Amino acid sequence: MSRRRLLWIVMLVLPLVLGMGSRSNDSPEKIPAPLKKFRASFIDQMDVLTQCTNVSIDGETYLQGKRGEGNYTIGFDRIASVVLHLSGGKLIGVVKLRDGTSLELILNGSQKAYGFTGYGTFQIRLQDLKKMTIGGKG
């Protein structure tokens, strides 16, 4: 077999072989397992309510956002609810804390919230949510 022919075969087969391992981690059966267990209720942009256990955002039990030039991280144990809306192309989360105070954060809309429902797993991008209520540990 000539070198040129071998090179063509490799160039044709290599993308197929490399593409086999590039599947997304968005498998509906597998969601991140958080270390701490929290319950939450989600209301999406179509006003569908979903109640979940073992809730996380990208596998973590905190909310990250930006306020001014600072980056904030707030644990689920301090959050009562988050109301989300788009403003000027940014996802704004109005975070109500358990102590009654609230603050606005700019959130990453492509992050995903995950959880388990009574009928299977659940995942949703933050930008597709209207509200998230953290129900406490459980």
C-alpha positions as CSV (number, residue, x, y, z in Angstrom):
1,M,0.0,0.0,0.0
2,S,1.4,3.4,-0.9
3,R,2.1,6.0,1.7
4,R,-0.3,8.4,0.0
5,R,-3.1,5.9,0.1
6,L,-2.4,5.1,3.7
7,L,-2.5,8.8,4.6
8,W,-5.9,9.2,2.9
9,I,-7.3,6.2,4.9
10,V,-6.0,7.6,8.1
11,M,-7.4,11.1,7.4
12,L,-10.8,9.6,6.7
13,V,-10.9,7.2,9.6
14,L,-9.3,9.4,12.3
15,P,-12.3,11.9,12.6
16,L,-14.7,9.0,13.1
17,V,-12.5,7.3,15.7
18,L,-12.0,10.6,17.6
19,G,-15.6,11.5,17.5
20,M,-16.7,8.3,19.3
21,G,-15.5,9.6,22.6
22,S,-16.9,13.1,22.3
23,R,-20.5,12.4,23.4
24,S,-22.0,14.9,25.8
25,N,-22.4,14.3,29.5
26,D,-26.1,15.2,29.2
27,S,-27.2,11.6,29.6
28,P,-30.7,11.7,31.1
29,E,-30.0,8.8,33.4
30,K,-26.8,10.3,34.8
31,I,-26.8,13.6,36.7
32,P,-24.1,14.9,39.1
33,A,-24.4,13.6,42.6
34,P,-23.9,16.4,45.1
35,L,-22.2,15.8,48.4
36,K,-25.0,17.6,50.4
37,K,-28.6,16.7,49.8
38,F,-31.1,19.5,49.2
39,R,-34.7,19.6,47.9
40,A,-36.0,22.3,45.5
41,S,-38.9,23.3,43.4
42,F,-38.3,24.7,39.9
43,I,-40.7,26.8,37.8
44,D,-39.7,27.0,34.2
45,Q,-40.5,29.7,31.6
46,M,-43.7,27.8,30.7
47,D,-44.9,27.8,34.4
48,V,-44.3,24.1,34.8
49,L,-43.5,23.2,38.4
50,T,-41.0,20.4,39.1
51,Q,-40.1,19.2,42.6
52,C,-36.7,17.6,43.1
53,T,-34.4,16.0,45.6
54,N,-30.6,15.8,45.4
55,V,-30.6,19.2,43.7
56,S,-27.4,20.8,42.4
57,I,-26.1,23.3,39.9
58,D,-23.5,21.6,37.8
59,G,-23.0,19.1,40.7
60,E,-22.5,21.8,43.4
61,T,-24.8,23.0,46.1
62,Y,-24.2,26.7,45.8
63,L,-25.1,29.5,43.4
64,Q,-22.4,31.5,41.8
65,G,-22.9,34.9,40.3
66,K,-21.4,38.3,39.7
67,R,-22.2,41.6,41.3
68,G,-20.3,44.6,40.1
69,E,-16.7,43.3,39.7
70,G,-17.0,40.7,42.4
71,N,-17.8,37.0,42.2
72,Y,-20.2,35.7,44.8
73,T,-20.8,32.1,46.0
74,I,-23.9,31.4,48.2
75,G,-24.6,28.0,49.6
76,F,-28.0,26.4,49.2
77,D,-28.4,26.3,53.0
78,R,-28.6,30.2,53.0
79,I,-30.9,30.5,50.0
80,A,-34.7,30.6,50.2
81,S,-35.4,31.3,46.6
82,V,-34.1,32.7,43.3
83,V,-36.2,34.6,40.8
84,L,-34.6,34.7,37.4
85,H,-35.2,37.1,34.5
86,L,-33.3,38.3,31.4
87,S,-32.3,42.0,31.3
88,G,-30.1,43.5,28.7
89,G,-28.9,40.1,27.5
90,K,-27.9,39.1,31.0
91,L,-29.5,36.6,33.3
92,I,-30.4,38.3,36.6
93,G,-31.1,36.2,39.7
94,V,-32.8,37.9,42.6
95,V,-31.6,35.8,45.5
96,K,-33.7,35.8,48.6
97,L,-31.8,34.6,51.6
98,R,-33.2,32.7,54.6
99,D,-32.5,35.7,56.9
100,G,-34.9,37.8,54.8
101,T,-32.3,39.9,52.9
102,S,-31.9,39.7,49.1
103,L,-29.4,40.6,46.4
104,E,-29.2,40.5,42.7
105,L,-26.5,38.5,40.9
106,I,-25.7,38.1,37.2
107,L,-25.8,34.4,36.6
108,N,-24.4,32.1,33.9
109,G,-27.5,31.0,32.0
110,S,-25.9,28.0,30.4
111,Q,-25.3,26.4,33.8
112,K,-27.7,23.5,34.6
113,A,-29.7,22.7,37.6
114,Y,-30.1,18.9,38.2
115,G,-32.2,16.8,40.5
116,F,-34.3,13.7,40.9
117,T,-38.1,13.6,40.6
118,G,-40.5,10.9,41.6
119,Y,-40.4,9.7,37.9
120,G,-36.8,10.1,36.9
121,T,-34.0,12.6,36.6
122,F,-34.4,16.3,35.8
123,Q,-32.1,18.9,34.3
124,I,-32.6,22.5,33.1
125,R,-30.5,25.4,32.1
126,L,-30.7,28.3,34.5
127,Q,-31.8,30.6,31.6
128,D,-34.9,28.4,31.2
129,L,-36.0,29.0,34.8
130,K,-38.3,31.6,36.3
131,K,-37.9,30.6,39.9
132,M,-36.1,28.1,42.1
133,T,-37.1,27.6,45.7
134,I,-34.7,25.7,47.9
135,G,-36.7,23.6,50.4
136,G,-33.9,22.6,52.7
137,K,-31.9,19.5,53.3
138,G,-33.3,16.1,52.4
